[in-house]
Amino acid sequence: QVQLVESGGGLVQAGGSLRLSCAASGSIFRINNMGWYRQAPGKQRELVATITGGGDTNYSDSVKGRSTISRDNAKNTVYLQMNSLQPEDTAVYYCNAEVLVTILRKYNCWGQGTQVTVSS
C-alpha cells in the first residue's frame, strides 16, 4: 500500500505564509504527476496546483502568483509554498499523486488532508 501524509497546515493570519509538505511512502516504483487540491466547507474539491514528473507546473487562478509547487523526487515529496494567504484560502488541503507501484500498475492516491485556516 501507498501512503500520502500531508503536513504544514495550521492557523495563520491574513497575509501570512505556509509551506505544505506531502510525503509518499510504501511500495513505490515511480511517481508521475503530483498535486495539491483543497476543499472548503460546503464546496467542491478544487485544484490548487500540479507538477509533472518533468517539473512542469500548473496553478489555479486563485493562487497563481503567490504560490509555488515543487517536488523532491528523491524523497517522494511535493511541497506547496503559499504566501499572502487570505481567509478564502481556508480549506482542507489534500495531496494527490499518481503512483506506479509497478511499471504496469498505477494508482491515483490521496492523502488525508491538512487543515489551513486563515484568520482576518
C-alpha positions as CSV (number, residue, x, y, z in Angstrom):
1,Q,0.0,0.0,0.0
2,V,1.0,3.6,-0.6
3,Q,0.5,6.3,1.9
4,L,0.5,10.0,1.4
5,V,0.9,12.2,4.5
6,E,0.4,15.9,4.4
7,S,1.9,18.3,6.9
8,G,2.4,22.0,7.4
9,G,-1.1,23.2,7.8
10,G,-2.3,25.4,10.6
11,L,-3.7,28.7,11.7
12,V,-2.3,31.9,10.2
13,Q,-3.3,35.5,9.9
14,A,-4.2,37.1,6.6
15,G,-1.1,37.9,4.7
16,G,0.9,35.1,6.3
17,S,2.6,32.1,4.7
18,L,2.6,28.4,5.0
19,R,4.6,25.6,3.4
20,L,2.7,22.4,3.0
21,S,4.5,19.1,2.5
22,C,3.3,15.7,1.3
23,A,5.5,12.6,1.5
24,A,4.6,9.4,-0.2
25,S,5.8,6.1,1.2
26,G,5.2,2.4,0.7
27,S,5.7,0.3,-2.4
28,I,6.6,2.8,-5.0
29,F,8.3,2.3,-8.3
30,R,7.8,5.8,-9.6
31,I,5.6,8.8,-9.1
32,N,4.4,10.7,-12.1
33,N,2.2,13.8,-11.5
34,M,1.7,15.2,-8.1
35,G,-0.7,17.9,-7.0
36,W,-2.5,19.9,-4.3
37,Y,-6.2,20.2,-4.0
38,R,-8.4,21.9,-1.5
39,Q,-11.9,21.7,-0.2
40,A,-13.6,24.4,1.8
41,P,-16.8,23.7,3.8
42,G,-19.8,23.3,1.5
43,K,-17.7,23.5,-1.6
44,Q,-16.3,21.1,-4.2
45,R,-12.8,20.0,-4.0
46,E,-10.7,22.1,-6.4
47,L,-7.4,22.1,-8.0
48,V,-4.7,24.3,-6.4
49,A,-1.5,23.3,-8.3
50,T,0.0,20.4,-10.1
51,I,3.5,19.4,-11.1
52,T,4.5,16.7,-13.6
53,G,7.3,14.3,-13.3
54,G,9.3,16.5,-15.6
55,G,8.7,19.6,-13.4
56,D,6.1,21.4,-15.4
57,T,3.7,23.3,-13.1
58,N,0.2,24.5,-13.3
59,Y,-1.7,26.7,-10.9
60,S,-5.3,27.7,-10.4
61,D,-6.0,31.4,-11.0
62,S,-6.8,31.8,-7.3
63,V,-3.3,31.0,-6.2
64,K,-1.2,31.9,-9.2
65,G,1.5,34.4,-8.4
66,R,1.6,33.8,-4.7
67,S,2.1,30.0,-4.6
68,T,4.8,27.7,-5.7
69,I,4.6,23.9,-6.1
70,S,7.8,21.9,-6.1
71,R,8.9,18.3,-5.6
72,D,11.8,16.3,-4.4
73,N,11.8,13.1,-6.3
74,A,14.5,11.5,-4.1
75,K,12.2,12.0,-1.1
76,N,8.9,11.3,-2.9
77,T,7.7,14.6,-1.6
78,V,5.8,17.5,-3.0
79,Y,5.6,21.0,-1.5
80,L,3.3,23.9,-1.7
81,Q,4.6,27.3,-0.6
82,M,1.6,29.7,-0.1
83,N,2.1,33.3,0.5
84,S,-0.2,36.2,1.1
85,L,-2.8,33.9,2.5
86,Q,-6.4,35.2,2.7
87,P,-9.5,33.9,4.5
88,E,-10.8,32.5,1.3
89,D,-7.8,30.1,1.3
90,T,-9.2,28.4,4.3
91,A,-9.8,24.7,3.4
92,V,-8.5,21.2,3.9
93,Y,-5.6,20.8,1.6
94,Y,-5.2,17.4,0.0
95,C,-2.1,15.9,-1.7
96,N,-2.6,13.8,-4.8
97,A,-0.1,11.5,-6.5
98,E,-0.1,9.2,-9.5
99,V,1.9,6.4,-8.1
100,L,3.3,3.5,-10.1
101,V,3.7,0.5,-7.8
102,T,5.0,-1.5,-10.7
103,I,5.8,-0.4,-14.2
104,L,2.3,-1.5,-15.3
105,R,0.2,-0.8,-12.2
106,K,-0.7,2.8,-11.4
107,Y,-2.8,4.3,-8.6
108,N,-4.2,7.7,-8.1
109,C,-3.6,8.3,-4.4
110,W,-4.9,10.8,-1.9
111,G,-3.7,11.9,1.5
112,Q,-5.9,12.5,4.5
113,G,-5.6,16.3,4.2
114,T,-4.2,19.1,6.3
115,Q,-6.2,22.0,7.6
116,V,-5.3,25.5,6.6
117,T,-7.2,28.3,8.4
118,V,-6.6,31.9,7.7
119,S,-8.0,34.5,10.0
120,S,-8.8,38.0,9.0
